[in-house]
Amino acid sequence: MKNQQNFPIHKLVIIGANGGIGLQCVEQALQAGHLVTAILRNPAKLTIEHPNLKKVSGDVMHPGAFEDHFENQDAIISAIGVAGGFGADKPTTLYSEGNANVLKVMNQKGIKRLFLISASAIEISPVLPFYVRLIEKYIVQKLLKHMYADLHRMEALIKQSNNIDWTIIRPPQLTNQTVSGKYRIAIDTFLKNCLKISRADVAHFIINNISNQATYNTIVEIGY
């Protein structure tokens, strides 16, 4: 099946569908004609209504609540994230355990394609300006040490997974700018001057690379 733009229509599950990137993924996937199952703890918080959208109550820490909704899907977009940020960093296993549960259900249902959101500052890029590297190492990584520790666990888990065509996206500082479709990416290497990207453009990359085999089993940095 194809949409009016002659692109394949995919059946997508978006987890964390009311978060910044997740919500953008839902909106752009629907605009592109895809069929979307949005999984979030409180479906009432997702105010979008669309004939191609199904809202499901679910929590990645309790996969039994949503595993049936993985049936016959083409791809999973895991846009989960902890609340808080700077000054509110707490120990978490949301990324590692949550996505381990996602992988388990994907393997049970025979789903191959997976997108996950990590963070560029998880690893200090040698091609960033010197002052940015200092900020990331001595401020960002320290203030978000618990979140980054779990992102490290998540990435290690994903890299060891078999039979999954995964893409880990490492965005830098996220903004609320509207989608532009104009950004740079680096696959399995560092992106020079990777400083900012909008949540909308991260979603744009995801929705437009579902079937791009060049991004399978890779880490992608994205920025303007």
BARO-326691 format. One record per residue: x, y, z of N, C-alpha, C, CB in turn; chain. Coordinates in steps of 0.02 Angstrom, whole numbers, plus 50000, padded with zeros to 5 digits. Glycine has a CB too. Layout:
# residues N
n_X; n_Y; n_Z; ca_X; ca_Y; ca_Z; c_X; c_Y; c_Z; cb_X; cb_Y; cb_Z; cadena
X; Y; Z; X; Y; Z; X; Y; Z; X; Y; Z; A
...
END
This chain:
# residues 224
n_X; n_Y; n_Z; ca_X; ca_Y; ca_Z; c_X; c_Y; c_Z; cb_X; cb_Y; cb_Z; cadena
50042; 49940; 50000; 50000; 50000; 50000; 50044; 50062; 50000; 49952; 50000; 50061; A
50025; 50114; 49963; 50063; 50175; 49960; 50016; 50235; 49970; 50100; 50181; 49894; A
50046; 50291; 49992; 50006; 50351; 50001; 50008; 50393; 49938; 50032; 50391; 50061; A
49981; 50453; 49941; 49975; 50495; 49882; 50044; 50516; 49856; 49934; 50556; 49898; A
50095; 50518; 49899; 50162; 50536; 49878; 50200; 50475; 49850; 50200; 50567; 49935; A
50166; 50419; 49845; 50195; 50358; 49817; 50248; 50327; 49861; 50224; 50373; 49749; A
50245; 50341; 49927; 50289; 50309; 49974; 50251; 50251; 50007; 50314; 50359; 50027; A
50286; 50199; 50029; 50252; 50145; 50064; 50219; 50170; 50128; 50301; 50089; 50081; A
50160; 50144; 50142; 50127; 50159; 50205; 50149; 50106; 50256; 50049; 50159; 50197; A
50172; 50130; 50314; 50195; 50085; 50366; 50147; 50084; 50425; 50265; 50104; 50389; A
50147; 50029; 50460; 50111; 50024; 50524; 50163; 50034; 50579; 50074; 49954; 50531; A
50155; 50090; 50615; 50205; 50111; 50663; 50178; 50111; 50734; 50230; 50180; 50645; A
50218; 50087; 50780; 50204; 50095; 50851; 50250; 50149; 50878; 50213; 50027; 50891; A
50222; 50199; 50910; 50262; 50254; 50939; 50251; 50253; 51014; 50242; 50323; 50909; A
50305; 50239; 51051; 50303; 50234; 51123; 50328; 50300; 51153; 50346; 50174; 51149; A
50293; 50326; 51203; 50309; 50392; 51228; 50281; 50445; 51181; 50385; 50401; 51235; A
50220; 50432; 51158; 50191; 50471; 51103; 50170; 50541; 51123; 50133; 50435; 51075; A
50172; 50557; 51187; 50153; 50625; 51207; 50214; 50666; 51227; 50104; 50622; 51265; A
50274; 50638; 51220; 50335; 50676; 51234; 50352; 50721; 51176; 50393; 50629; 51249; A
50406; 50759; 51183; 50424; 50807; 51132; 50436; 50777; 51064; 50483; 50845; 51153; A
50480; 50727; 51061; 50495; 50694; 50998; 50439; 50646; 50979; 50562; 50656; 51002; A
50412; 50610; 51027; 50359; 50563; 51013; 50298; 50595; 50982; 50339; 50527; 51076; A
50278; 50652; 51008; 50219; 50688; 50982; 50232; 50710; 50910; 50202; 50748; 51026; A
50292; 50734; 50897; 50310; 50755; 50829; 50309; 50695; 50782; 50379; 50788; 50828; A
50331; 50637; 50806; 50329; 50577; 50765; 50257; 50558; 50747; 50363; 50519; 50801; A
50213; 50563; 50796; 50143; 50547; 50784; 50115; 50594; 50730; 50101; 50553; 50848; A
50125; 50659; 50739; 50096; 50707; 50692; 50124; 50697; 50622; 50111; 50778; 50716; A
50190; 50689; 50616; 50220; 50683; 50549; 50205; 50616; 50517; 50295; 50694; 50554; A
50200; 50563; 50556; 50182; 50498; 50528; 50112; 50500; 50500; 50188; 50443; 50582; A
50066; 50531; 50536; 49997; 50536; 50511; 49994; 50579; 50448; 49951; 50566; 50566; A
50032; 50634; 50448; 50033; 50677; 50389; 50059; 50639; 50327; 50076; 50739; 50402; A
50105; 50591; 50339; 50134; 50553; 50285; 50089; 50494; 50264; 50202; 50527; 50304; A
50035; 50483; 50299; 49988; 50431; 50281; 49999; 50364; 50315; 49991; 50421; 50209; A
50043; 50362; 50365; 50056; 50299; 50399; 50000; 50283; 50450; 50123; 50302; 50435; A
49997; 50221; 50470; 49950; 50198; 50521; 49987; 50195; 50588; 49919; 50128; 50503; A
49962; 50232; 50637; 49999; 50242; 50699; 49963; 50213; 50759; 50012; 50316; 50710; A
49999; 50173; 50798; 49976; 50153; 50864; 50019; 50191; 50915; 49981; 50075; 50874; A
49988; 50235; 50952; 50023; 50276; 51001; 50015; 50245; 51070; 49997; 50349; 51000; A
50071; 50230; 51102; 50070; 50200; 51168; 50096; 50251; 51219; 50112; 50135; 51171; A
50055; 50265; 51269; 50074; 50312; 51321; 50036; 50295; 51384; 50061; 50385; 51299; A
50062; 50318; 51440; 50031; 50299; 51504; 49960; 50324; 51510; 50073; 50326; 51561; A
49948; 50385; 51486; 49881; 50413; 51489; 49860; 50436; 51419; 49878; 50472; 51540; A
49824; 50393; 51382; 49805; 50411; 51313; 49765; 50476; 51308; 49764; 50356; 51284; A
49731; 50496; 51362; 49691; 50557; 51360; 49734; 50619; 51350; 49650; 50564; 51423; A
49798; 50613; 51367; 49843; 50671; 51359; 49862; 50684; 51287; 49905; 50660; 51401; A
49851; 50634; 51244; 49865; 50644; 51173; 49800; 50668; 51140; 49891; 50578; 51139; A
49798; 50732; 51125; 49735; 50762; 51103; 49723; 50755; 51028; 49734; 50835; 51121; A
49771; 50729; 50991; 49762; 50720; 50919; 49708; 50669; 50905; 49829; 50699; 50886; A
49665; 50683; 50857; 49616; 50635; 50834; 49625; 50626; 50759; 49543; 50660; 50850; A
49628; 50563; 50738; 49640; 50549; 50667; 49617; 50477; 50653; 49716; 50558; 50648; A
49587; 50465; 50595; 49563; 50397; 50579; 49619; 50345; 50576; 49526; 50398; 50514; A
49681; 50367; 50564; 49737; 50320; 50561; 49774; 50313; 50627; 49785; 50340; 50508; A
49746; 50342; 50681; 49779; 50342; 50746; 49740; 50300; 50796; 49787; 50413; 50772; A
49776; 50254; 50829; 49748; 50216; 50885; 49789; 50232; 50947; 49749; 50139; 50869; A
49754; 50252; 51000; 49788; 50269; 51063; 49781; 50210; 51112; 49757; 50333; 51094; A
49838; 50193; 51143; 49840; 50135; 51187; 49873; 50153; 51253; 49877; 50076; 51153; A
49843; 50132; 51307; 49874; 50141; 51373; 49928; 50088; 51382; 49822; 50137; 51429; A
49988; 50110; 51399; 50042; 50062; 51408; 50102; 50093; 51442; 50062; 50032; 51342; A
50144; 50050; 51470; 50204; 50071; 51506; 50259; 50021; 51488; 50191; 50073; 51584; A
50316; 50046; 51463; 50369; 50001; 51441; 50396; 49958; 51498; 50426; 50040; 51410; A
50385; 49979; 51559; 50408; 49939; 51615; 50361; 49880; 51630; 50415; 49983; 51678; A
50303; 49880; 51597; 50254; 49826; 51605; 50229; 49805; 51536; 50194; 49849; 51651; A
50269; 49767; 51500; 50254; 49752; 51429; 50190; 49713; 51419; 50310; 49715; 51398; A
50167; 49677; 51468; 50106; 49639; 51460; 50046; 49682; 51443; 50092; 49600; 51522; A
50051; 49746; 51459; 49994; 49791; 51448; 49989; 49813; 51375; 50000; 49852; 51492; A
50043; 49805; 51336; 50040; 49830; 51268; 50065; 49781; 51216; 50080; 49893; 51263; A
50088; 49723; 51236; 50121; 49678; 51188; 50075; 49657; 51131; 50147; 49616; 51224; A
50010; 49651; 51144; 49963; 49632; 51091; 49961; 49684; 51035; 49893; 49622; 51119; A
49978; 49747; 51051; 49974; 49800; 51001; 50036; 49802; 50956; 49965; 49867; 51036; A
50085; 49758; 50968; 50143; 49751; 50924; 50128; 49703; 50866; 50204; 49726; 50964; A
50072; 49671; 50869; 50055; 49621; 50818; 50050; 49654; 50748; 49989; 49586; 50835; A
50085; 49624; 50700; 50082; 49645; 50629; 50103; 49717; 50617; 50011; 49636; 50604; A
50150; 49741; 50657; 50176; 49809; 50647; 50240; 49807; 50607; 50187; 49844; 50715; A
50256; 49863; 50574; 50316; 49867; 50533; 50376; 49895; 50569; 50302; 49909; 50472; A
50365; 49940; 50616; 50421; 49972; 50650; 50399; 49999; 50717; 50451; 50029; 50607; A
50447; 50003; 50763; 50435; 50031; 50829; 50479; 50093; 50838; 50450; 49978; 50886; A
50449; 50146; 50862; 50487; 50207; 50879; 50482; 50216; 50954; 50459; 50270; 50841; A
50539; 50208; 50988; 50540; 50216; 51060; 50565; 50287; 51076; 50585; 50163; 51094; A
50518; 50329; 51095; 50535; 50399; 51111; 50524; 50412; 51185; 50492; 50447; 51069; A
50537; 50362; 51226; 50528; 50369; 51298; 50581; 50414; 51327; 50529; 50300; 51332; A
50565; 50445; 51383; 50613; 50488; 51417; 50592; 50502; 51488; 50621; 50553; 51379; A
50642; 50514; 51530; 50627; 50529; 51600; 50608; 50603; 51607; 50688; 50512; 51645; A
50567; 50618; 51656; 50551; 50687; 51672; 50607; 50717; 51714; 50482; 50692; 51709; A
50612; 50782; 51711; 50662; 50813; 51754; 50711; 50855; 51716; 50698; 50761; 51794; A
50770; 50826; 51702; 50822; 50864; 51669; 50871; 50892; 51720; 50791; 50921; 51628; A
50904; 50946; 51702; 50954; 50975; 51746; 50924; 50992; 51814; 50984; 51039; 51715; A
50957; 50970; 51867; 50934; 50984; 51934; 50884; 50933; 51960; 50903; 51051; 51937; A
50861; 50887; 51917; 50812; 50837; 51939; 50832; 50767; 51916; 50743; 50854; 51911; A
50897; 50758; 51905; 50922; 50693; 51882; 50919; 50642; 51939; 50994; 50699; 51855; A
50890; 50585; 51925; 50883; 50532; 51976; 50901; 50465; 51945; 50811; 50530; 52005; A
50922; 50417; 51985; 50937; 50350; 51958; 50876; 50323; 51921; 50957; 50301; 52015; A
50888; 50293; 51864; 50833; 50267; 51823; 50855; 50205; 51785; 50808; 50321; 51774; A
50807; 50164; 51769; 50818; 50107; 51724; 50768; 50108; 51667; 50814; 50039; 51763; A
50736; 50166; 51658; 50683; 50172; 51607; 50709; 50155; 51538; 50654; 50243; 51607; A
50766; 50183; 51520; 50793; 50172; 51452; 50816; 50100; 51442; 50851; 50220; 51438; A
50854; 50074; 51490; 50882; 50006; 51481; 50829; 49952; 51490; 50939; 49995; 51530; A
50794; 49953; 51546; 50744; 49901; 51558; 50683; 49910; 51512; 50722; 49902; 51631; A
50663; 49973; 51503; 50605; 49985; 51460; 50617; 49961; 51389; 50589; 50059; 51459; A
50674; 49977; 51362; 50688; 49956; 51293; 50707; 49883; 51289; 50743; 49999; 51263; A
50731; 49854; 51343; 50741; 49781; 51344; 50673; 49747; 51337; 50776; 49758; 51410; A
50622; 49774; 51370; 50555; 49746; 51364; 50529; 49755; 51292; 50507; 49780; 51413; A
50543; 49812; 51262; 50523; 49823; 51193; 50555; 49772; 51147; 50541; 49895; 51170; A
50620; 49760; 51156; 50656; 49711; 51115; 50626; 49642; 51122; 50730; 49710; 51133; A
50610; 49624; 51183; 50582; 49558; 51196; 50516; 49548; 51157; 50570; 49548; 51271; A
50473; 49598; 51161; 50408; 49592; 51126; 50418; 49594; 51050; 50361; 49649; 51148; A
50465; 49635; 51027; 50480; 49636; 50955; 50501; 49568; 50930; 50534; 49688; 50940; A
50545; 49535; 50967; 50568; 49469; 50947; 50510; 49418; 50948; 50624; 49445; 50994; A
50466; 49425; 50997; 50408; 49380; 51000; 50362; 49389; 50940; 50370; 49391; 51065; A
50355; 49451; 50918; 50308; 49468; 50865; 50341; 49469; 50796; 50275; 49534; 50879; A
50406; 49460; 50793; 50440; 49459; 50728; 50449; 49527; 50696; 50403; 49415; 50683; A
50454; 49579; 50737; 50464; 49647; 50711; 50538; 49662; 50709; 50427; 49700; 50754; A
50561; 49691; 50653; 50633; 49702; 50644; 50656; 49773; 50656; 50652; 49681; 50575; A
50615; 49823; 50639; 50639; 49892; 50636; 50626; 49929; 50701; 50606; 49929; 50578; A
50678; 49964; 50726; 50673; 49998; 50790; 50713; 50063; 50789; 50697; 49953; 50848; A
50683; 50117; 50812; 50718; 50180; 50824; 50718; 50195; 50898; 50684; 50239; 50784; A
50775; 50221; 50922; 50781; 50240; 50992; 50815; 50308; 50997; 50820; 50186; 51032; A
50799; 50344; 51051; 50828; 50410; 51062; 50879; 50406; 51119; 50773; 50462; 51079; A
50940; 50427; 51105; 50992; 50432; 51156; 51011; 50505; 51163; 51055; 50387; 51137; A
51075; 50522; 51169; 51096; 50591; 51177; 51168; 50599; 51152; 51090; 50615; 51250; A
51182; 50654; 51118; 51249; 50663; 51090; 51302; 50669; 51144; 51250; 50725; 51046; A
51285; 50698; 51201; 51335; 50710; 51253; 51351; 50647; 51293; 51311; 50764; 51300; A
51321; 50591; 51275; 51338; 50528; 51307; 51411; 50511; 51294; 51292; 50472; 51282; A
51438; 50537; 51239; 51508; 50526; 51220; 51536; 50593; 51196; 51514; 50471; 51164; A
51592; 50615; 51223; 51619; 50680; 51206; 51647; 50678; 51135; 51673; 50702; 51256; A
51619; 50718; 51092; 51640; 50718; 51022; 51705; 50757; 51013; 51584; 50749; 50978; A
51754; 50727; 50980; 51818; 50763; 50968; 51813; 50819; 50917; 51870; 50715; 50946; A
51757; 50823; 50881; 51750; 50875; 50829; 51705; 50932; 50851; 51724; 50845; 50765; A
51688; 50934; 50916; 51653; 50991; 50943; 51703; 51045; 50962; 51609; 50971; 51004; A
51682; 51108; 50964; 51726; 51161; 50989; 51750; 51145; 51059; 51690; 51229; 50988; A
51810; 51167; 51076; 51842; 51150; 51139; 51798; 51168; 51199; 51910; 51185; 51145; A
51768; 51228; 51197; 51728; 51250; 51254; 51666; 51207; 51263; 51708; 51324; 51246; A
51638; 51182; 51208; 51579; 51138; 51212; 51598; 51072; 51244; 51548; 51127; 51143; A
51656; 51046; 51225; 51679; 50983; 51255; 51688; 50991; 51330; 51745; 50960; 51223; A
51714; 51047; 51352; 51722; 51059; 51424; 51654; 51062; 51459; 51761; 51125; 51436; A
51607; 51097; 51428; 51540; 51102; 51458; 51507; 51034; 51464; 51496; 51149; 51416; A
51513; 50994; 51410; 51482; 50928; 51411; 51514; 50883; 51464; 51487; 50895; 51342; A
51580; 50885; 51468; 51615; 50840; 51514; 51605; 50859; 51587; 51689; 50838; 51498; A
51611; 50923; 51601; 51613; 50945; 51671; 51547; 50972; 51697; 51665; 50997; 51680; A
51499; 50984; 51654; 51434; 51009; 51676; 51378; 50961; 51656; 51421; 51079; 51647; A
51369; 50951; 51591; 51312; 50912; 51567; 51315; 50840; 51592; 51308; 50913; 51491; A
51372; 50808; 51582; 51378; 50737; 51603; 51372; 50729; 51678; 51443; 50708; 51579; A
51393; 50778; 51716; 51388; 50773; 51789; 51316; 50786; 51813; 51436; 50822; 51823; A
51283; 50835; 51783; 51216; 50852; 51805; 51165; 50799; 51783; 51196; 50919; 51777; A
51181; 50761; 51730; 51136; 50710; 51705; 51168; 50641; 51708; 51115; 50725; 51632; A
51209; 50630; 51759; 51248; 50568; 51762; 51204; 50505; 51767; 51295; 50570; 51822; A
51148; 50509; 51802; 51105; 50450; 51808; 51071; 50434; 51741; 51052; 50461; 51862; A
51046; 50485; 51708; 51014; 50474; 51644; 51063; 50446; 51593; 50982; 50539; 51618; A
51123; 50476; 51591; 51173; 50453; 51543; 51198; 50382; 51559; 51232; 50501; 51541; A
51202; 50366; 51623; 51222; 50298; 51641; 51173; 50247; 51613; 51228; 50291; 51717; A
51108; 50264; 51617; 51059; 50217; 51591; 51057; 50217; 51515; 50990; 50233; 51619; A
51071; 50273; 51484; 51076; 50275; 51411; 51134; 50231; 51388; 51084; 50347; 51386; A
51189; 50232; 51425; 51246; 50188; 51409; 51224; 50115; 51412; 51305; 50201; 51457; A
51187; 50098; 51465; 51163; 50029; 51471; 51116; 50011; 51413; 51127; 50019; 51539; A
51073; 50058; 51395; 51027; 50047; 51340; 51064; 50035; 51275; 50979; 50106; 51333; A
51112; 50078; 51260; 51149; 50071; 51197; 51186; 50004; 51194; 51198; 50129; 51188; A
51217; 49984; 51249; 51252; 49920; 51251; 51204; 49862; 51238; 51288; 49911; 51318; A
51146; 49866; 51268; 51095; 49814; 51259; 51073; 49810; 51186; 51034; 49828; 51304; A
51060; 49868; 51156; 51036; 49869; 51087; 51089; 49842; 51040; 51017; 49941; 51067; A
51151; 49861; 51050; 51205; 49839; 51006; 51215; 49763; 51007; 51271; 49873; 51026; A
51195; 49731; 51062; 51202; 49659; 51068; 51141; 49621; 51042; 51215; 49640; 51140; A
51089; 49657; 51024; 51027; 49624; 51003; 51036; 49593; 50934; 50969; 49674; 51002; A
51006; 49537; 50925; 51008; 49501; 50861; 50942; 49509; 50824; 51025; 49427; 50872; A
50945; 49507; 50759; 50885; 49507; 50716; 50844; 49571; 50721; 50842; 49448; 50735; A
50874; 49626; 50744; 50839; 49690; 50748; 50877; 49741; 50706; 50833; 49714; 50822; A
50841; 49777; 50663; 50870; 49830; 50623; 50860; 49896; 50661; 50838; 49834; 50551; A
50906; 49910; 50707; 50898; 49967; 50751; 50935; 50029; 50726; 50922; 49950; 50821; A
50911; 50086; 50746; 50946; 50150; 50737; 50942; 50188; 50803; 50915; 50192; 50678; A
51000; 50203; 50830; 51004; 50245; 50890; 51019; 50316; 50868; 51059; 50218; 50941; A
50977; 50363; 50888; 50986; 50433; 50869; 51013; 50471; 50929; 50919; 50465; 50844; A
51067; 50507; 50918; 51098; 50548; 50971; 51090; 50622; 50954; 51173; 50529; 50980; A
51035; 50652; 50975; 51027; 50724; 50962; 51066; 50766; 51013; 50952; 50744; 50963; A
51086; 50826; 50994; 51116; 50873; 51042; 51060; 50911; 51078; 51163; 50923; 51006; A
51072; 50974; 51095; 51021; 51014; 51129; 50958; 51017; 51086; 51047; 51085; 51145; A
50901; 51001; 51117; 50838; 50999; 51081; 50801; 51065; 51087; 50794; 50942; 51107; A
50770; 51086; 51032; 50731; 51148; 51031; 50660; 51132; 51009; 50764; 51201; 50985; A
50617; 51182; 51015; 50547; 51175; 50994; 50532; 51208; 50928; 50502; 51203; 51048; A
50583; 51220; 50887; 50571; 51248; 50821; 50530; 51200; 50779; 50638; 51264; 50786; A
50496; 51228; 50729; 50456; 51187; 50685; 50500; 51148; 50637; 50406; 51231; 50645; A
50470; 51099; 50605; 50509; 51056; 50560; 50535; 51095; 50500; 50465; 50996; 50536; A
50598; 51084; 50484; 50629; 51117; 50426; 50649; 51066; 50373; 50690; 51158; 50448; A
50665; 51006; 50394; 50690; 50955; 50348; 50760; 50969; 50324; 50645; 50950; 50289; A
50792; 51021; 50353; 50860; 51040; 50333; 50907; 51031; 50393; 50862; 51114; 50308; A
50944; 50978; 50392; 50990; 50963; 50446; 51044; 50917; 50420; 50953; 50930; 50506; A
51096; 50907; 50460; 51151; 50864; 50441; 51150; 50801; 50485; 51219; 50901; 50446; A
51175; 50747; 50458; 51181; 50686; 50498; 51251; 50656; 50489; 51127; 50635; 50479; A
51272; 50617; 50538; 51333; 50578; 50533; 51317; 50508; 50558; 51392; 50610; 50575; A
51333; 50459; 50517; 51318; 50390; 50533; 51380; 50355; 50559; 51289; 50352; 50471; A
51376; 50331; 50621; 51432; 50296; 50654; 51496; 50337; 50656; 51445; 50230; 50619; A
51488; 50402; 50660; 51544; 50446; 50670; 51517; 50510; 50702; 51582; 50461; 50603; A
51562; 50557; 50717; 51541; 50618; 50750; 51524; 50672; 50699; 51595; 50642; 50798; A
51473; 50710; 50715; 51451; 50765; 50671; 51483; 50830; 50694; 51373; 50771; 50671; A
51519; 50862; 50650; 51553; 50924; 50667; 51503; 50978; 50687; 51597; 50948; 50609; A
51518; 51013; 50742; 51475; 51067; 50766; 51402; 51044; 50775; 51477; 51126; 50718; A
51394; 50985; 50803; 51328; 50958; 50819; 51304; 50990; 50884; 51329; 50880; 50824; A
51267; 51046; 50878; 51251; 51086; 50937; 51177; 51088; 50953; 51277; 51155; 50928; A
51135; 51093; 50901; 51062; 51099; 50913; 51024; 51063; 50858; 51042; 51173; 50916; A
50964; 51042; 50876; 50916; 51013; 50828; 50847; 51019; 50859; 50934; 50938; 50811; A
50797; 51030; 50819; 50729; 51032; 50846; 50701; 50962; 50854; 50683; 51074; 50801; A
50655; 50955; 50900; 50621; 50891; 50909; 50584; 50872; 50845; 50572; 50893; 50969; A
50558; 50922; 50811; 50520; 50910; 50749; 50566; 50882; 50695; 50488; 50975; 50725; A
50628; 50905; 50691; 50673; 50880; 50640; 50702; 50811; 50658; 50730; 50929; 50628; A
50708; 50796; 50722; 50725; 50727; 50741; 50670; 50680; 50717; 50735; 50721; 50818; A
50608; 50700; 50729; 50551; 50659; 50705; 50551; 50654; 50629; 50485; 50689; 50730; A
50567; 50709; 50595; 50570; 50708; 50522; 50620; 50656; 50497; 50588; 50777; 50495; A
50678; 50654; 50529; 50728; 50604; 50510; 50701; 50533; 50519; 50792; 50613; 50551; A
50669; 50521; 50576; 50643; 50454; 50590; 50592; 50433; 50538; 50612; 50452; 50660; A
50541; 50475; 50528; 50486; 50457; 50483; 50510; 50449; 50411; 50431; 50510; 50487; A
50563; 50483; 50393; 50587; 50480; 50324; 50644; 50429; 50314; 50611; 50547; 50303; A
50660; 50391; 50365; 50713; 50341; 50359; 50692; 50273; 50385; 50775; 50365; 50396; A
50628; 50260; 50386; 50604; 50196; 50412; 50633; 50137; 50373; 50528; 50193; 50411; A
50637; 50144; 50307; 50660; 50090; 50265; 50731; 50100; 50238; 50613; 50080; 50208; A
50766; 50149; 50265; 50833; 50164; 50240; 50884; 50116; 50270; 50852; 50238; 50256; A
50906; 50068; 50232; 50951; 50017; 50257; 51019; 50045; 50277; 50960; 49962; 50206; A
51037; 50104; 50251; 51101; 50135; 50270; 51102; 50155; 50343; 51114; 50195; 50226; A
51042; 50159; 50374; 51039; 50178; 50445; 51028; 50117; 50490; 50983; 50228; 50455; A
51024; 50058; 50462; 51013; 49998; 50503; 51075; 49984; 50546; 50996; 49937; 50459; A
51064; 49969; 50609; 51118; 49951; 50655; 51173; 50004; 50657; 51149; 49884; 50635; A
51151; 50066; 50663; 51197; 50122; 50665; 51178; 50172; 50720; 51199; 50158; 50597; A
51227; 50213; 50738; 51215; 50270; 50782; 51218; 50333; 50739; 51267; 50272; 50841; A
51167; 50374; 50744; 51161; 50434; 50703; 51164; 50497; 50745; 51096; 50432; 50662; A
51211; 50540; 50730; 51210; 50607; 50759; 51175; 50653; 50710; 51282; 50632; 50776; A
51137; 50700; 50736; 51096; 50744; 50694; 51099; 50815; 50722; 51023; 50719; 50689; A
51106; 50863; 50678; 51109; 50932; 50700; 51105; 50980; 50641; 51173; 50944; 50739; A
51100; 51044; 50655; 51097; 51093; 50601; 51167; 51111; 50578; 51060; 51157; 50625; A
END
